[in-house]
Amino acid sequence: MSFQFGQFRRNQLDSFLTPLDYKLEQIKVQSTVSTEIIFLDNIISLTESLKPTEQNGARGKNYYIRFRIYKKINPQTIIIKLINANNTQNLKTIVVNAGRETEYSTYEMIISPNNDYNQIKFELQRELEDYNKENTDGTYGRICKMEVIRLDEVYNIINYLKDIINKSSLLQIGVQSAPGLLMCINGEEIRVGRSGLYEILNGYKVTFIGFIVEPNDNKYFILDYQY
């Protein structure tokens, strides 16, 4: 079998992320300790459901979110979940360090759903102070203040390459970029390391590769590939 090689550069495409329609809101959550204690958690409701990464054995959809959480005098531990009427997928647990309430921490992550989900929940882990603090609206506890900066579908570069190479997967890749560039490869969240080079050698079939770059952000990359 003979192998062929190609190269893709950032300037070959105008867009790598497609914004999603959503609404950020707060929902009431009943305490497991007492039915009289109601907390508020943040939730993102999507106009169209997130689709699973695995679809009929092939790589399907992957997504990207960037958000900020405002600090409080004590640390906040938050579990991020995908939810629908019947299923839950835990994505990540983050700890927001203590600080002034005008300060915030910014986070970003790749989302690779295992099912159809129409909501992303940010579940604040409750502590003793949450049960002793009653808010003016009758709910209890801390209220996590957050903002969503971006929520997008990640474009699979292989969809672009199919018309060029007539293949739906790559056998080897090498990415040259500035350290820290965020990528999605087969549903995994991967960053380019300090060397500015990331490689996958033969033996691992790449069916999805996307890059988290925005217009005019000056993040340049070169993708060398074998197929």
N, C-alpha and C positions, 0 to 999 in steps of 0.2 A: 504494500500500500504506500503510495506517495503522499507526502504532506505538502500543503501549500500555506503560504504566509500572507498576512495583510497587516494594514495599519489604519487606525481610526484616530483622528484628532478632534479636539473639542470644537473647533470652528466649523466642523462639517454639519452640525446641527444647531438650530436656534434655541431649542427648548429641551430640557431634560426632566422637568417636573410639571405635572398638570394639577393645578389647584382643585381642591374638592369643596363642595358646598357643605356647610355645617353650621351648627348653632351651639355655642358654649352656654350652659345654664347650670343652675344648682338644683339638686333633687333632695328630698327629705328621705332620711334613712333612719329606721327605727333601731334603737339600741338593743343589743342582745341581753342586756342586764334588766332593763325595765321598758315596758311598752309606753310609759309616759315620757320617756326621754327620746327626743328626736334630734338627730344631727343633720347637717347640710354637707353634701359632697358635690364636687364638680363633675359634670358629665358633658361629653361632646356627642351631640346627636347628628348623624349624617343623613343628608338627603337621599343618597344612594349607599347601599351597604358596601362595606369592604369585602372583597372577594378573596377566597383562599389562594394561598401561594401555590399549593399543589392542585392541579386540575387534570384529571385523567392521566396521571403519571408525568405530566409536563409542568414546567414552571409557569405559573400564572401571574398573579398580581403581587406587588410589594408597594409599601407606602412609606412616607417620611413625615415626621412631625417635629416641629421646633416650638418650644413654649417656655415661658418664664413663670417662676413661682416666687411670690414675695415672702420675705423672711418674717419671722416672729422672734420674740425674746427667747424662745426655746426651739430646739430643732423640731422639724416636721418629718415624719416618715410616711411616705405615700406609696401605695401599691397601684400600679397602672394596669388596667384590665380591659380586654375587649369583651363586650357582652351582647347577647341577644335574648330572645324570650326563653331559650332553652339551654344555652351554653355560655361558658365563661373561659377565657384564655388569659392567664396571667402573663404580662409582658415584662415588667421590670419593677423593682422596688428602688425608690430614690430617697435619700435623706437630705433635706434642705437644712443647711447649717443655720444656727441662730444668728440674728443680726437686727439692725434697725428695720422697722416696717416699711421704710422707703426704699430699702435695698431689695434686690432680687437675684436669683440664680437662674441661668438659662440652660436648658437641656435640649438635646436632639436625639432622635432614635429612628431606626428602621422598624417598621411594623410588617410582619409576615403572618397573616391570619391563617388559622387552620380550619376556618369555617366562614360562613357569611356572618358578618357582625355589623350592626347599625349604630353602636354606641361605644365610646371610649370613656371609661370611668376612672377617676382619680380618687382613690379611697384613702382618706386620712386615717392613720392608725390612732385610735383614741387612748388618752391617758387619764389619770385621776382628775386633772384640772377640767377636762371636758364635761365631767358629770357634775361639777360644782359651779359651772358658769352658765347662767341662763341669759339668753339674748333677748332683745326687746321684742322680737317676733315670736317668742315662745319656744324657739329651738334652743339647743344646748351646745356648749363647747366652742372650740376654735372654728373659724371659717377661713378656709384656705383661699387666698386671693391669687388668681392666676390669669395669664393671658396666652392665647394661642397666636404664634407669629406666622407659622406656615403649617399647612396640612395638605399633602400632595400625593398623587400617584407617581411612582418612579418609572421612568421610561426604560424599557429593556433595549439596550443598544443592539442586541442580536436581531430584533425585529427590523432594524435598519440594514444590518449586514446581510440578511437573508437574500435580498435582491442582488447582492454582489457576489456572495460565495455559494448561494444555493444550499446552505446548511442551516440547521436549527440549533447547533451547539458548537462550541469551541473546545479544542483539545489542549490548548496551552495559551496562557496569556501573560503579558508583562505590562504593568502600568508605570509610567514615569510621571511624577507630579510633585508638587510641594508636600512636605510631610503634613499629615493630618487630614488629607482629603478623604471625605467619607464616601464609601461605595456600598452597594448592595450586590453581593455575588451569591447566586442560588439561595436567596432569602436571608443570608447572613450579613450582619453589620460589620464592615471591615474598613480600617483606615490605612492609608499609606504610612509606612513607618519613617523613622528619622533619615534613612538612606535616600528617601524620595523614590524608592522602587518597590513594587509589589509584584510577585510572580506566582503563578500556578503552573506546575510542570505537567507533563503527560501523565495520564492515569486518572484524572479527575475531569469529568465532562462538565463544562460550564454552559448552562442553558439560560441563565439570567445574569446580566451585569448592567448595573445602572450607576450613575454618578450624581452626587448631590451638589449641583452647581446651579447658580442663578444668573440671570442676565447682568452683565457688567460687574460681576464679583471678582474678576481677574484671576479666577482659579483655572489654570491651564493644565491639560493632561494629554498624554499620548498613550494609546492602547495598541500594543503589538499583539498579534494573535496568530495561532496556527489552527488549521482546520483540515 
